[in-house]
Amino acid sequence: MTDSDSDANFDIVNPYIFYKDRDEWKDVQPIPQNDGPHAIVKIAYSEKFSDIFDYFRAVYQKEEFSDRALSLTKDAIKQNPANYTVWQYRRKILKAMNKDLRDELKYLNDVILDNPKNYQVWFHRQAVVEWLNDPSEEKDFIDAALREDSKNYHAWQYRHWLNKKFSLWDGELKFTENMIRNDVRNNSAWNHRYYVINSTTGFNPVVLDREEKLTMSFIEKAPSNESPWSYLRGLHLVEPIHKRPGLKNFCTRLAKENTNMHILSFMVDINSSSLEETFDTTIYDETLRLLDELASLDTIRRKYWKFIKDSLIKKFEDGTIN
């Protein structure tokens, strides 16, 4: 059954009563949508949509904070869950009337799971949890959202905020590892793992060794997957990548078994880092060969690899850095 079918069935059992026909709203003068005298493209709003938002504009204009106004925002959100103004006004009502924010979270559970990629609903939840100053139920809720879509950007962004705001770092590394084991191509999980380490221990030598081993184990399972390669690069933003000899050996072994652009480009990065410190003819020649291989293998970016090769030649044309 589709959402439209569900709505239709609901309307049959509980037919919608227009606000203009409700006795409790007789004191309110609705405000119609004003698109100006020369609207270029006039939107064909449904009668129900127009009725709800005509009354919403009326209570919004006079800043009415009441139960009926709060209920009206629910109807408006059903029509357009991405309407920022409706959510912002709802927050004003909640605060002005000192409403039970636990009830608001229960309401949001359904709204977010029905609209999981809507920024406004996640932002509203963030505001409510911040007011409550209690994140105790939030990780379970995020887990539920990620079970529906493990790469939901808004759910991950909300988790970032939650971790930082309330220092909820315990268990996060294990969580990301489990997410990656379920889907090694989940770039969001890799990104979150980096965020957690960067926000806590940092990439000290012990952490760096651990993360290298873990990442290489996942690369072994899917060497053509870009996500762990990107993570491996990120581990070496501080320490020069050629200072980790195990990486070069790892790539060389992999290249013999399964040549792909990620392995070759990573080897180019290692060699380039080494050449920046000390020019070596053997490494230089190998890098030029790797770039030729990349240009042949990665035809979409052939010109890019040629540019990198030409730049390298220009930089080291006399055996020193120019």
C-alpha positions as a Markdown table, in Angstrom:
| # | Residue | x | y | z |
|---|---|---|---|---|
| 1 | Met | 0.0 | 0.0 | 0.0 |
| 2 | Thr | 1.4 | 3.4 | -1.0 |
| 3 | Asp | 1.4 | 6.5 | 1.2 |
| 4 | Ser | -1.3 | 8.1 | -1.0 |
| 5 | Asp | -3.5 | 5.0 | -0.6 |
| 6 | Ser | -3.0 | 5.2 | 3.2 |
| 7 | Asp | -4.0 | 8.9 | 3.1 |
| 8 | Ala | -7.0 | 8.2 | 1.0 |
| 9 | Asn | -8.2 | 5.4 | 3.4 |
| 10 | Phe | -7.6 | 7.7 | 6.4 |
| 11 | Asp | -9.7 | 10.4 | 4.7 |
| 12 | Ile | -12.6 | 8.0 | 4.2 |
| 13 | Val | -12.6 | 6.9 | 7.8 |
| 14 | Asn | -11.8 | 10.4 | 9.2 |
| 15 | Pro | -12.8 | 12.9 | 6.4 |
| 16 | Tyr | -10.8 | 16.1 | 6.4 |
| 17 | Ile | -12.8 | 19.1 | 7.7 |
| 18 | Phe | -11.6 | 22.4 | 6.1 |
| 19 | Tyr | -10.4 | 25.0 | 8.6 |
| 20 | Lys | -12.8 | 27.4 | 7.0 |
| 21 | Asp | -15.7 | 25.1 | 8.1 |
| 22 | Arg | -14.5 | 24.6 | 11.7 |
| 23 | Asp | -16.4 | 26.5 | 14.4 |
| 24 | Glu | -13.3 | 26.9 | 16.6 |
| 25 | Trp | -11.5 | 28.8 | 13.7 |
| 26 | Lys | -14.4 | 31.3 | 12.9 |
| 27 | Asp | -12.5 | 34.1 | 14.7 |
| 28 | Val | -9.5 | 33.8 | 12.3 |
| 29 | Gln | -9.4 | 35.6 | 8.9 |
| 30 | Pro | -7.4 | 33.3 | 6.5 |
| 31 | Ile | -4.6 | 35.0 | 4.5 |
| 32 | Pro | -4.4 | 33.6 | 0.9 |
| 33 | Gln | -1.1 | 33.0 | -0.9 |
| 34 | Asn | 0.1 | 36.2 | -2.6 |
| 35 | Asp | 2.1 | 35.5 | -5.7 |
| 36 | Gly | 1.9 | 39.1 | -6.9 |
| 37 | Pro | -0.1 | 40.5 | -9.8 |
| 38 | His | 2.1 | 38.9 | -12.5 |
| 39 | Ala | 3.1 | 35.4 | -11.3 |
| 40 | Ile | 5.3 | 33.8 | -13.8 |
| 41 | Val | 4.4 | 30.2 | -12.9 |
| 42 | Lys | 1.4 | 30.0 | -10.6 |
| 43 | Ile | 1.5 | 26.8 | -8.5 |
| 44 | Ala | -1.7 | 24.8 | -8.6 |
| 45 | Tyr | -2.1 | 24.2 | -4.9 |
| 46 | Ser | -4.8 | 21.7 | -3.8 |
| 47 | Glu | -7.8 | 23.1 | -2.0 |
| 48 | Lys | -6.7 | 21.3 | 1.2 |
| 49 | Phe | -3.1 | 22.7 | 0.9 |
| 50 | Ser | -4.4 | 26.2 | 0.4 |
| 51 | Asp | -6.9 | 25.9 | 3.3 |
| 52 | Ile | -4.2 | 24.8 | 5.7 |
| 53 | Phe | -1.6 | 27.4 | 4.7 |
| 54 | Asp | -4.1 | 30.3 | 4.5 |
| 55 | Tyr | -4.9 | 29.7 | 8.2 |
| 56 | Phe | -1.2 | 29.1 | 9.0 |
| 57 | Arg | -0.3 | 32.5 | 7.6 |
| 58 | Ala | -3.0 | 34.1 | 9.7 |
| 59 | Val | -1.9 | 32.6 | 13.0 |
| 60 | Tyr | 1.8 | 33.1 | 12.1 |
| 61 | Gln | 1.2 | 36.8 | 11.3 |
| 62 | Lys | -0.4 | 37.5 | 14.7 |
| 63 | Glu | 2.0 | 35.1 | 16.5 |
| 64 | Glu | -0.7 | 33.0 | 18.1 |
| 65 | Phe | 0.8 | 30.5 | 20.5 |
| 66 | Ser | -2.0 | 28.0 | 21.2 |
| 67 | Asp | -2.9 | 24.3 | 21.1 |
| 68 | Arg | -4.9 | 24.9 | 17.9 |
| 69 | Ala | -1.9 | 26.7 | 16.3 |
| 70 | Leu | 0.3 | 23.8 | 17.3 |
| 71 | Ser | -2.1 | 21.3 | 15.8 |
| 72 | Leu | -2.3 | 23.4 | 12.6 |
| 73 | Thr | 1.5 | 23.1 | 12.2 |
| 74 | Lys | 1.1 | 19.3 | 12.2 |
| 75 | Asp | -1.3 | 19.6 | 9.2 |
| 76 | Ala | 1.0 | 22.0 | 7.5 |
| 77 | Ile | 4.0 | 19.7 | 8.0 |
| 78 | Lys | 2.0 | 16.8 | 6.5 |
| 79 | Gln | 1.5 | 18.9 | 3.4 |
| 80 | Asn | 5.1 | 20.1 | 3.2 |
| 81 | Pro | 7.6 | 18.6 | 5.7 |
| 82 | Ala | 10.4 | 20.7 | 4.3 |
| 83 | Asn | 8.8 | 24.1 | 5.1 |
| 84 | Tyr | 11.3 | 25.8 | 7.4 |
| 85 | Thr | 8.9 | 28.5 | 8.5 |
| 86 | Val | 6.4 | 26.0 | 9.8 |
| 87 | Trp | 9.1 | 24.2 | 11.9 |
| 88 | Gln | 10.5 | 27.4 | 13.2 |
| 89 | Tyr | 7.0 | 28.6 | 14.3 |
| 90 | Arg | 6.3 | 25.2 | 15.9 |
| 91 | Arg | 9.5 | 25.6 | 18.0 |
| 92 | Lys | 8.2 | 29.0 | 19.1 |
| 93 | Ile | 4.9 | 27.6 | 20.2 |
| 94 | Leu | 6.6 | 24.7 | 22.0 |
| 95 | Lys | 8.8 | 27.1 | 24.0 |
| 96 | Ala | 6.0 | 29.7 | 24.7 |
| 97 | Met | 3.6 | 27.1 | 26.0 |
| 98 | Asn | 6.3 | 25.0 | 27.8 |
| 99 | Lys | 5.1 | 21.9 | 26.1 |
| 100 | Asp | 6.4 | 18.4 | 27.0 |
| 101 | Leu | 9.3 | 17.9 | 24.7 |
| 102 | Arg | 9.3 | 14.2 | 25.2 |
| 103 | Asp | 6.0 | 14.1 | 23.4 |
| 104 | Glu | 7.6 | 16.2 | 20.6 |
| 105 | Leu | 10.3 | 13.5 | 20.3 |
| 106 | Lys | 7.7 | 10.8 | 19.9 |
| 107 | Tyr | 6.0 | 12.9 | 17.2 |
| 108 | Leu | 9.3 | 13.3 | 15.5 |
| 109 | Asn | 10.1 | 9.6 | 15.5 |
| 110 | Asp | 7.4 | 9.0 | 12.9 |
| 111 | Val | 7.9 | 12.2 | 11.0 |
| 112 | Ile | 11.6 | 11.6 | 10.5 |
| 113 | Leu | 11.3 | 7.9 | 9.6 |
| 114 | Asp | 8.7 | 9.0 | 7.0 |
| 115 | Asn | 11.0 | 11.8 | 5.7 |
| 116 | Pro | 14.5 | 10.6 | 6.5 |
| 117 | Lys | 16.3 | 12.8 | 4.1 |
| 118 | Asn | 14.6 | 16.1 | 5.1 |
| 119 | Tyr | 17.0 | 18.5 | 6.7 |
| 120 | Gln | 14.4 | 20.5 | 8.5 |
| 121 | Val | 13.0 | 17.6 | 10.5 |
| 122 | Trp | 16.5 | 16.6 | 11.7 |
| 123 | Phe | 17.3 | 20.2 | 12.6 |
| 124 | His | 14.1 | 20.4 | 14.6 |
| 125 | Arg | 15.0 | 17.2 | 16.5 |
| 126 | Gln | 18.4 | 18.7 | 17.2 |
| 127 | Ala | 16.8 | 21.8 | 18.7 |
| 128 | Val | 14.4 | 19.7 | 20.9 |
| 129 | Val | 17.2 | 17.5 | 22.2 |
| 130 | Glu | 19.3 | 20.5 | 23.0 |
| 131 | Trp | 16.5 | 22.1 | 25.0 |
| 132 | Leu | 16.0 | 18.8 | 26.8 |
| 133 | Asn | 19.7 | 18.4 | 27.4 |
| 134 | Asp | 19.1 | 14.7 | 27.4 |
| 135 | Pro | 20.5 | 12.6 | 24.5 |
| 136 | Ser | 19.8 | 9.2 | 26.2 |
| 137 | Glu | 17.5 | 7.9 | 23.5 |
| 138 | Glu | 19.1 | 9.4 | 20.5 |
| 139 | Lys | 21.7 | 6.8 | 19.5 |
| 140 | Asp | 19.0 | 4.1 | 19.4 |
| 141 | Phe | 16.9 | 6.4 | 17.2 |
| 142 | Ile | 19.8 | 7.1 | 14.8 |
| 143 | Asp | 20.6 | 3.4 | 14.6 |
| 144 | Ala | 17.0 | 2.8 | 13.5 |
| 145 | Ala | 17.3 | 5.4 | 10.8 |
| 146 | Leu | 20.6 | 4.0 | 9.6 |
| 147 | Arg | 19.1 | 0.5 | 9.4 |
| 148 | Glu | 16.7 | 2.0 | 6.9 |
| 149 | Asp | 19.5 | 3.7 | 5.0 |
| 150 | Ser | 23.0 | 3.2 | 6.2 |
| 151 | Lys | 24.3 | 6.2 | 4.1 |
| 152 | Asn | 21.7 | 8.7 | 5.2 |
| 153 | Tyr | 23.7 | 12.0 | 5.3 |
| 154 | His | 21.3 | 13.7 | 7.7 |
| 155 | Ala | 21.4 | 10.9 | 10.2 |
| 156 | Trp | 25.2 | 10.8 | 10.1 |
| 157 | Gln | 25.4 | 14.6 | 10.4 |
| 158 | Tyr | 23.1 | 14.5 | 13.4 |
| 159 | Arg | 25.3 | 11.8 | 15.0 |
| 160 | His | 28.3 | 14.1 | 14.5 |
| 161 | Trp | 26.5 | 16.8 | 16.3 |
| 162 | Leu | 25.2 | 14.6 | 19.1 |
| 163 | Asn | 28.7 | 13.1 | 19.8 |
| 164 | Lys | 30.3 | 16.5 | 20.0 |
| 165 | Lys | 27.6 | 18.3 | 21.9 |
| 166 | Phe | 27.3 | 15.6 | 24.6 |
| 167 | Ser | 30.7 | 14.0 | 24.4 |
| 168 | Leu | 29.2 | 10.6 | 23.5 |
| 169 | Trp | 32.4 | 9.1 | 22.1 |
| 170 | Asp | 32.2 | 5.7 | 24.0 |
| 171 | Gly | 31.5 | 2.9 | 21.6 |
| 172 | Glu | 31.7 | 5.0 | 18.4 |
| 173 | Leu | 34.8 | 3.3 | 17.0 |
| 174 | Lys | 33.2 | -0.2 | 17.5 |
| 175 | Phe | 30.0 | 1.2 | 15.9 |
| 176 | Thr | 31.8 | 2.4 | 12.8 |
| 177 | Glu | 33.7 | -0.8 | 12.5 |
| 178 | Asn | 30.5 | -2.8 | 12.6 |
| 179 | Met | 29.0 | -0.5 | 10.0 |
| 180 | Ile | 32.0 | -0.9 | 7.7 |
| 181 | Arg | 31.9 | -4.7 | 8.2 |
| 182 | Asn | 28.3 | -4.7 | 7.0 |
| 183 | Asp | 29.2 | -2.5 | 4.0 |
| 184 | Val | 32.8 | -1.8 | 3.3 |
| 185 | Arg | 31.7 | 0.8 | 0.7 |
| 186 | Asn | 29.9 | 2.9 | 3.3 |
| 187 | Asn | 31.9 | 6.1 | 2.9 |
| 188 | Ser | 29.8 | 7.8 | 5.6 |
| 189 | Ala | 31.0 | 5.3 | 8.2 |
| 190 | Trp | 34.6 | 5.8 | 7.2 |
| 191 | Asn | 34.2 | 9.5 | 7.4 |
| 192 | His | 32.6 | 9.2 | 10.9 |
| 193 | Arg | 35.4 | 7.0 | 12.1 |
| 194 | Tyr | 37.9 | 9.7 | 11.1 |
| 195 | Tyr | 35.8 | 12.4 | 12.8 |
| 196 | Val | 35.6 | 10.4 | 16.0 |
| 197 | Ile | 39.4 | 9.8 | 16.2 |
| 198 | Asn | 40.2 | 13.4 | 15.2 |
| 199 | Ser | 37.9 | 14.6 | 18.0 |
| 200 | Thr | 39.3 | 12.3 | 20.7 |
| 201 | Thr | 42.7 | 10.7 | 20.7 |
| 202 | Gly | 44.0 | 12.1 | 17.5 |
| 203 | Phe | 46.3 | 10.1 | 15.2 |
| 204 | Asn | 49.1 | 9.3 | 17.6 |
| 205 | Pro | 51.6 | 6.5 | 16.6 |
| 206 | Val | 49.6 | 3.8 | 18.3 |
| 207 | Val | 46.3 | 4.9 | 16.7 |
| 208 | Leu | 48.0 | 5.3 | 13.3 |
| 209 | Asp | 49.4 | 1.7 | 13.4 |
| 210 | Arg | 46.0 | 0.3 | 14.5 |
| 211 | Glu | 44.1 | 2.2 | 11.8 |
| 212 | Glu | 46.5 | 1.3 | 9.1 |
| 213 | Lys | 46.2 | -2.4 | 9.8 |
| 214 | Leu | 42.4 | -2.2 | 10.1 |
| 215 | Thr | 42.1 | -0.2 | 6.8 |
| 216 | Met | 44.4 | -2.5 | 4.9 |
| 217 | Ser | 42.4 | -5.5 | 6.1 |
| 218 | Phe | 39.3 | -4.0 | 4.5 |
| 219 | Ile | 41.2 | -3.1 | 1.3 |
| 220 | Glu | 42.2 | -6.7 | 1.0 |
| 221 | Lys | 38.5 | -7.6 | 0.8 |
| 222 | Ala | 37.6 | -4.9 | -1.8 |
| 223 | Pro | 40.7 | -3.4 | -3.3 |
| 224 | Ser | 38.7 | -1.5 | -5.9 |
| 225 | Asn | 36.6 | 0.3 | -3.3 |
| 226 | Glu | 37.7 | 3.9 | -3.0 |
| 227 | Ser | 36.4 | 4.6 | 0.5 |
| 228 | Pro | 39.2 | 2.8 | 2.5 |
| 229 | Trp | 41.9 | 4.2 | 0.2 |
| 230 | Ser | 40.6 | 7.7 | 0.9 |
| 231 | Tyr | 40.7 | 7.0 | 4.6 |
| 232 | Leu | 44.2 | 5.6 | 4.3 |
| 233 | Arg | 45.3 | 8.9 | 2.7 |
| 234 | Gly | 43.6 | 10.9 | 5.5 |
| 235 | Leu | 45.7 | 9.1 | 8.1 |
| 236 | His | 48.8 | 10.6 | 6.7 |
| 237 | Leu | 47.9 | 14.3 | 6.5 |
| 238 | Val | 50.5 | 15.0 | 9.2 |
| 239 | Glu | 53.2 | 12.4 | 8.8 |
| 240 | Pro | 54.7 | 12.0 | 5.3 |
| 241 | Ile | 53.2 | 8.9 | 3.7 |
| 242 | His | 56.5 | 7.5 | 2.5 |
| 243 | Lys | 57.6 | 7.3 | 6.1 |
| 244 | Arg | 55.4 | 4.2 | 6.4 |
| 245 | Pro | 57.3 | 1.5 | 4.5 |
| 246 | Gly | 54.6 | -1.1 | 5.1 |
| 247 | Leu | 52.3 | 0.8 | 2.9 |
| 248 | Lys | 54.5 | 0.6 | -0.2 |
| 249 | Asn | 55.0 | -3.1 | 0.4 |
| 250 | Phe | 51.3 | -3.6 | 0.8 |
| 251 | Cys | 50.5 | -1.8 | -2.5 |
| 252 | Thr | 53.3 | -3.6 | -4.4 |
| 253 | Arg | 51.9 | -6.9 | -3.3 |
| 254 | Leu | 48.3 | -5.9 | -4.2 |
| 255 | Ala | 49.4 | -4.6 | -7.6 |
| 256 | Lys | 50.7 | -8.0 | -8.5 |
| 257 | Glu | 47.3 | -9.6 | -7.7 |
| 258 | Asn | 44.8 | -7.0 | -8.8 |
| 259 | Thr | 45.9 | -3.9 | -10.5 |
| 260 | Asn | 43.5 | -1.0 | -10.3 |
| 261 | Met | 43.7 | 2.8 | -10.3 |
| 262 | His | 43.4 | 3.2 | -6.5 |
| 263 | Ile | 46.4 | 1.0 | -5.9 |
| 264 | Leu | 48.5 | 2.7 | -8.6 |
| 265 | Ser | 47.5 | 6.3 | -7.6 |
| 266 | Phe | 48.3 | 5.5 | -3.9 |
| 267 | Met | 51.8 | 4.3 | -5.0 |
| 268 | Val | 52.2 | 7.5 | -7.0 |
| 269 | Asp | 51.4 | 9.4 | -3.8 |
| 270 | Ile | 53.9 | 7.5 | -1.8 |
| 271 | Asn | 56.6 | 8.0 | -4.4 |
| 272 | Ser | 55.9 | 11.7 | -4.8 |
| 273 | Ser | 56.1 | 12.2 | -1.1 |
| 274 | Ser | 59.5 | 10.4 | -1.1 |
| 275 | Leu | 60.8 | 12.5 | -4.0 |
| 276 | Glu | 59.9 | 15.7 | -2.2 |
| 277 | Glu | 62.4 | 14.7 | 0.5 |
| 278 | Thr | 65.1 | 13.1 | -1.6 |
| 279 | Phe | 65.4 | 12.7 | -5.4 |
| 280 | Asp | 65.9 | 9.1 | -6.4 |
| 281 | Thr | 66.1 | 8.1 | -10.1 |
| 282 | Thr | 64.6 | 4.7 | -9.6 |
| 283 | Ile | 61.6 | 6.0 | -7.7 |
| 284 | Tyr | 61.2 | 8.8 | -10.2 |
| 285 | Asp | 61.2 | 6.4 | -13.2 |
| 286 | Glu | 58.8 | 4.1 | -11.5 |
| 287 | Thr | 56.4 | 7.0 | -10.8 |
| 288 | Leu | 56.4 | 8.0 | -14.5 |
| 289 | Arg | 55.7 | 4.4 | -15.4 |
| 290 | Leu | 52.8 | 4.3 | -12.9 |
| 291 | Leu | 51.3 | 7.5 | -14.3 |
| 292 | Asp | 51.5 | 6.1 | -17.8 |
| 293 | Glu | 49.7 | 2.9 | -16.5 |
| 294 | Leu | 47.1 | 5.1 | -14.8 |
| 295 | Ala | 46.4 | 7.0 | -18.0 |
| 296 | Ser | 45.9 | 3.8 | -19.9 |
| 297 | Leu | 43.7 | 2.2 | -17.1 |
| 298 | Asp | 41.7 | 5.3 | -16.1 |
| 299 | Thr | 40.7 | 6.6 | -19.6 |
| 300 | Ile | 38.2 | 9.1 | -18.2 |
| 301 | Arg | 40.9 | 11.0 | -16.4 |
| 302 | Arg | 43.7 | 10.3 | -18.9 |
| 303 | Lys | 44.4 | 14.0 | -19.4 |
| 304 | Tyr | 44.6 | 14.5 | -15.6 |
| 305 | Trp | 47.2 | 11.7 | -15.2 |
| 306 | Lys | 49.2 | 13.2 | -18.2 |
| 307 | Phe | 49.1 | 16.6 | -16.4 |
| 308 | Ile | 50.4 | 15.0 | -13.2 |
| 309 | Lys | 53.2 | 13.3 | -15.2 |
| 310 | Asp | 54.1 | 16.5 | -17.0 |
| 311 | Ser | 54.1 | 18.4 | -13.8 |
| 312 | Leu | 56.4 | 15.8 | -12.2 |
| 313 | Ile | 58.8 | 16.0 | -15.1 |
| 314 | Lys | 58.9 | 19.8 | -14.9 |
| 315 | Lys | 59.5 | 19.7 | -11.2 |
| 316 | Phe | 62.4 | 17.3 | -11.3 |
| 317 | Glu | 63.8 | 17.8 | -14.8 |
| 318 | Asp | 67.3 | 18.3 | -13.6 |
| 319 | Gly | 67.2 | 15.9 | -10.7 |
| 320 | Thr | 66.3 | 18.5 | -8.1 |
| 321 | Ile | 63.1 | 20.1 | -7.0 |
| 322 | Asn | 62.4 | 23.2 | -9.2 |
